[in-house]
Amino acid sequence: SGLFFLLILLIAGKKGANSIISLLITGFLIFYVLIPFIMKGYPVLPVTTLVAIFSATMTMLVVGGLYLNSVGAALGTIISLFISGILSLFVIKYGYLTGFGTQESQILWTSNQTLDFKGILSASMIIASLGAIMDIGMSISSCINEIKNTDNSLSLTELIKSGMNVGKDIVGTMASTLILAYIGSSFFLFLLLENVPVAKFLNLNSVASEISSAIVGSIGIVLCVPITAVVTSYLLIFKRK
């Protein structure tokens, strides 16, 4: 971890220092706010949503500064996360996911049977996609801000179109990154079940949960592009007027 932080500081300088601060804030919110609240029986989704919103807002403002493009990135991220959270509820309900797809969840159930395991599964989907969605939001808003600074005469429609064009290039690789991250985290499971029939394999609760998480996160990434493009463009045009 020390080498990781050192490289960030050497390569990114002040921006790197700000990213480390935002990372520490997010870690604090997850380990000292979200997890204790869940273990104490507080409603999982409202707490997770509030933590994700606060984390996204602080990250954007710390990394990007108190500027309109940072505000646009934060709003785009928050709206996308909110949609992903609602989508995760539908996926869990109609995908008949129980939240007991991993050995860790089963061990947790033996120690505390009162927890909302479906809610925890939904929370894990939101947290897992948070970083990627924030990355998309900041990338789109920064590009739109630079385009606007280059040509201040661009209209709202032209700014949105420019943001969408940039987003098209980012979405493909970012969605692949998220899905590959899920596959990598469950790679041992994929190896163990190599000779299992595909239909049976896909219907295993653990596999279905990972696939659902990847899909929910990827949808959040895709939606973040137009949402952030519209919000940021509107804020910048509104400022000019």
N, C-alpha and C positions, 0 to 999 in steps of 0.2 A: 504493500500500500504506500509505503514511503517513496518508493521509486515512481509509482504512478503519480503521486502528487508533485514530486520533483519535476517530472517530465512535463506535466501540465503548466507548471510555473515557468519553466525554461522556454517552452514553445509558445504559450499563449500569453505570458506576462500578466498584466493586470486583469485581463479577461479571464485568464486561467485561475487567478486568485478568487475572482468573483464566482466562478463556477464551482470551486472547492467550497466556498461559503454556502452556496445554494445547495450543494450536495449534503453538507453537514446539517443544514436546516431540514431538508427532506428526511434524512436519516433520523434526526431527532423527532420529527413529527410521527414517523412510522413506529419507531421503537419505544418512544416515551409518551405518546399520545394515543395513536391508533390501537396498537396491540393491547396496552393496559385497559383501554375503554372497552374493547371487545371482550376481553377476559372477565371484565366486571359485569358483563351482561347488557351493556348499552346497545341500542339498535345499530346493527352493523353498517347498513347502507348509508344512513344519514351521517354517521361519524366518518365513514370512508370518503364520502362525497365532500364533506367539509374539509377534511385533511388534504384531499387531492386538490381542491380549489385553492386553499391557502398555500400549498406547496407550489402549485403552478404559478400563482400570482407572485410569490416571493422570488421564485427562480427567474421569472421574466424581468422583474424589476431590478434584481441584483445583477443579473448578467447583462441585460440590455439597457439598464438605466431608466430613469423616470421620463420616458418619452412616449409619444403616441403609438409608435410602432410596437413598443413593449406592451402597452395596454391592449393593443389589437391582438397581439400574440397571446396574451393571457386570456382575453375574452374568447378567442377562437378555440383555445385549448379547453377552457372550462365548458363551453357549449358542446364540444365534441365528446368530452368525458361524460357529460350528463347524458348525452344520447347513447353512448356506449354502455353506461350503467343501466339505462332502461332496456336496451337490447339484451344485456346479459341476463336480466330477469326473465325475459321471454325465452331465451335459449335454455336456461336452466329448467324452466317450467315445462316447455314443450319437448325438450330433449331428455326429460326424465332423469336429470342429473341429481345425484344425492349429496354431493360434497364429500363422499367417502371414497374417492378414487385413489387416494394415496395411503401408504402405510402410516404416514405422519398424522393424517386426519383420523385414522382409526385409533391410534394411540391417544390423540387428544380427546377423542370421545370417551375413552375409558377413564380419563381424569376429570372430565367436565361434560356431562351429557346434556346440560341445559343450553349449550351454545347453539346458535343458528348456523348450521354448517352450510346450508344453501346460500345464506347471506355471506358467509365467509368466502365461499367459492366465487360469488359475484364480486366481492371486494378484491379478491386476488386478480380477477380479470381486469378490473379498473386500475389497480396498482401496476400490473404487468405492462399495460399499454401507456401508462402515464408518461414515461420518459420519451418514448417514440413520438407520441402526439405533441409533447412540448417541443421536441426537435423540429417537427414539421411546422408548428405554429410560428416559432421564432424565425425559421428559414424563410417562410413565405412573407412574413411581415417585414423582415429586414430587406428582402429583395424589392418589395413594393416601395418601401421608404427610399431606397437608393434610386429606383427608377423615377420616383416623384421628384427627388432632389436634382436629378439630371435634367428632367424636363418638367418644369412646374406647370406647364400648360395642359398636361394630360387630363382628360375628363375622368369621372368616376368609372364609366364603363371601360375605358382604356386601361386604367389601373387594375381593375378586376381581371380583365383579359390577360394582362401581363403576369399577374400573380398566378393565374390558372395555368399559363404556359410553363412557368417555372415549376409549379406544383406537379405537372404531369411527369416531369423528369425525375422528381424526387420520390413520388408515391411508389413507383415500381420497385425501386431498390429498398426503400424503407419497409414496405410490406413484406418483401422477401427476407429482410433482416429479422423482422419480428417472428415470422413463421420458422425460420431456421433456428432462432434462439429457443423456441419451444421444442423443436425437434431435438436440438442438442441437449436440452435439459432432461429429456426423456429417452435419450439414445439407448441406454441399457435396456429399457423396456422394449424398444423396437427390436433389438437384437435377440432378446429372450423369446419374443413372439414371432420369430421369423417364419416358422413352419405352421403357424396358426392360420386357419382360413380367414380371408380378408374381411368377410361380413362379420364373423365373430370377433375379430380383432378390433374393428371399428366400433362395435357395440359395447366393448368393455368400458366401464365407467371412467377409468383412469384415462384411457385413450380419448374417449368422447369429450372429457373435460378439457384436455389439452388442445384438441382440435377446435372446440368451441371458443376457448380463450384466444387462440390465434385468429379465428374468424372475427370475433368481437373487436379485438385490438386492431386488426387490419381495416375493418369498416370505420373505426374511429379515426384512423390515419387518413383514409380516403376523404371522409367528410370534413376533416380539419382543413383541407386545402381550400375548398370554396368558401367555407365559413370564415376562415381567417382572412382570405382575400377580400371578401365583401366588407367585413368589419374594419379591417385596417384601412382599406381604400376610403371608406366612408369617413373615418376619423381624420384622415389626412386631408381630404377634400373639404370637410367641415371646418378644419383649422384654417385652410386657405381662404374660405369664404368669410 
